[in-house]
Amino acid sequence: MDSDYGVPRELSEVQKKRALYQPELPPCLQGTTVRVEYGDAAIAADLAGAHVISHAFPHTYGQPLAHFLRKTAVVPDAKVISEHLAVRVGIVFCGRQSPGGHNVVWGLYEAIKAHNQNSKLIGFLGGSDGLLAQRTLEITDEVLASYKNQGGYDMLGRTKDQIRTTEQVNGAMASCQALKLDALVIIGGVTSNTDAAQLAETFAEAKCATKVVGVPVTLNGDLKNQFVETTVGFDTICKVNAQLISNMCTDALSAEKYYYLIRLMGRKASHVALECALQSHPNMVILGEEVAASKLTIFDITKQICDAVQARAEKDKNHGVILIPEGLVESIPELYALLQEIHGLHGQGVSVENISSQLSPWASALFEFLPPFIRKQLLLHPESDDSAQLSQIETEKLLAQLVETEMNRRLKEGTYKGKKFNTICHFFGYQARGALPSKFDCDYAYVLGHVCYHIIAAGLNGYMATVTNLKSPVNKWRCGAAPISSMMTVKRWSRGPSATQIGKPAVHMASVDLKGKAYDVLRQNSSSFLLEDVYRNPGPLQFEGPGADSKPISLCVEDQDYMGRIKKLQEYLEKVKSIVKPGCSQDVLKAALSAMSSVTETLNIMTSSSNGQTPF
């Protein structure tokens, strides 16, 4: 055992109280019998790329959905597993740390031991590096004692390394075989779960006995699809940040002389910024998805902010709070193109000192226009996934400088009659990552850990643990599993007039849906947020009392429960089959044919148009 990992923590009184909390389990996970109902084969939502995905994942694509059932459910075709052999399961933190991750380990441990005391849970130390090097720690009650309902990933540690290359995949397989693992559970976001899917496929092809299971844990909230409503950690991050933002709002309202520009975590998707805006009601939030959809330039965004400042000044308000996501820099067309050139030169081995001299004329002109501190940050080597080091690029300071210059110009010209524009810039990132998880994240992570065991008991490979209907109380949550390959999409892009490149299938980040209900709530309130100072303070993160049971607003306003609807559809189809049988009346048959014809025609048009195809 590495001395740095798994050591007991010294807990405060609050942490001790938290450690005593026992999350609730939905009825379908209670008891020692696993009941699983299999649905139809799951297809990719990206129908146009389905053939590419199925070709890349021949052993794990097209597997059925799995629904875990409560003891009282009467489903004739359900598989009942009442005998549980001892299993050896490995677990590894592969993504960036996210509040609640420890509870996945706890939930899986308790499920494993409840079904067979001889089963073992083995944690890999130091993330994927530890997996490849076979550095392990057996999880025990003693190890878990001071990590239950606590933040961080320090029980096992993590790295940002990916399990992507052939050497890494083979190394992971060698570790699983050497340790005789029945299953490997990978905790992480879109990249980690893409890697999990590739491991599962490779293991199946090599006839490796280890099954691979993914768990949706990422603070960015961007692993969202029809099967995954939200991720572990997102609720905590948004609540912690929303309180900080609200404190700034109160300070701005009290001092009446500062504009706070706050950059929030979120990578390429703006879910955190959207949720924090809904919780704290700042004066303005600029989402990367809006900027990309409208192709706004850095000057367009500057003008938007300046016009907002001027509108507020006309109401004698010379203060405000503005939120931006850290991924905004990659949503601005000209800055994204500049980053691409810089990254291309990095890839060619050009030194940082010489990159600026080798940029194309337009890129060079833009680069020279930007302030020195931004130039230095743009030149940083890209992350392992080829994206910019977004946490290091101070977009908020760039915007503050551009807006201040423009407002001073307007003030000199007399078109702006407010006070001098003063800004205070912040980046809320690392402050929230190690936070004590919210009650919702504690419950959600713990339940997902139990779901992982159900997946393992059912012998499934290449699946992600899922819980849906999350906005309801825990006793109404639906637990199941979906093939990770069915969550994949294939990105396409063109180089030249006729060339189309098809990317490798992957679980891609989900952007904020500009047609979704959460975004609609924001837009309906944007005018009052801008001009009326309707600041809202949700208060500190609570584990008991008012606010303890609150959930993300963006989760609660959406009408999701995809897995529940799939089951409901199956029930309707079975009911139709039971009514319309040979020998039924002509009227019944005609009514069924007419209804089914209309439904299939509508669905054909919807699926064809969503994939850019011409319906038959």
Secondary structure as GFF3:
##gff-version 3
##sequence-region A 1 616
A	DSSP	alpha_helix	13	19	.	.	.	ID=ss1
A	DSSP	three_ten_helix	27	29	.	.	.	ID=ss2
A	DSSP	beta_strand	34	41	.	.	.	ID=ss3
A	DSSP	three_ten_helix	47	49	.	.	.	ID=ss4
A	DSSP	alpha_helix	50	56	.	.	.	ID=ss5
A	DSSP	beta_strand	64	68	.	.	.	ID=ss6
A	DSSP	beta_strand	79	81	.	.	.	ID=ss7
A	DSSP	beta_strand	88	93	.	.	.	ID=ss8
A	DSSP	alpha_helix	101	115	.	.	.	ID=ss9
A	DSSP	beta_strand	120	124	.	.	.	ID=ss10
A	DSSP	alpha_helix	127	133	.	.	.	ID=ss11
A	DSSP	beta_strand	136	138	.	.	.	ID=ss12
A	DSSP	alpha_helix	141	144	.	.	.	ID=ss13
A	DSSP	alpha_helix	166	178	.	.	.	ID=ss14
A	DSSP	beta_strand	183	188	.	.	.	ID=ss15
A	DSSP	alpha_helix	190	205	.	.	.	ID=ss16
A	DSSP	beta_strand	211	216	.	.	.	ID=ss17
A	DSSP	alpha_helix	234	255	.	.	.	ID=ss18
A	DSSP	beta_strand	259	264	.	.	.	ID=ss19
A	DSSP	alpha_helix	271	280	.	.	.	ID=ss20
A	DSSP	beta_strand	284	285	.	.	.	ID=ss21
A	DSSP	alpha_helix	288	294	.	.	.	ID=ss22
A	DSSP	alpha_helix	298	313	.	.	.	ID=ss23
A	DSSP	beta_strand	320	325	.	.	.	ID=ss24
A	DSSP	alpha_helix	328	331	.	.	.	ID=ss25
A	DSSP	alpha_helix	333	347	.	.	.	ID=ss26
A	DSSP	alpha_helix	352	355	.	.	.	ID=ss27
A	DSSP	three_ten_helix	356	358	.	.	.	ID=ss28
A	DSSP	alpha_helix	361	369	.	.	.	ID=ss29
A	DSSP	alpha_helix	372	378	.	.	.	ID=ss30
A	DSSP	three_ten_helix	390	392	.	.	.	ID=ss31
A	DSSP	alpha_helix	395	413	.	.	.	ID=ss32
A	DSSP	beta_strand	423	428	.	.	.	ID=ss33
A	DSSP	alpha_helix	430	433	.	.	.	ID=ss34
A	DSSP	alpha_helix	439	457	.	.	.	ID=ss35
A	DSSP	beta_strand	463	468	.	.	.	ID=ss36
A	DSSP	three_ten_helix	474	476	.	.	.	ID=ss37
A	DSSP	beta_strand	478	483	.	.	.	ID=ss38
A	DSSP	three_ten_helix	484	487	.	.	.	ID=ss39
A	DSSP	beta_strand	492	494	.	.	.	ID=ss40
A	DSSP	beta_strand	500	502	.	.	.	ID=ss41
A	DSSP	alpha_helix	517	532	.	.	.	ID=ss42
A	DSSP	alpha_helix	553	556	.	.	.	ID=ss43
A	DSSP	alpha_helix	562	579	.	.	.	ID=ss44
A	DSSP	alpha_helix	586	610	.	.	.	ID=ss45
###
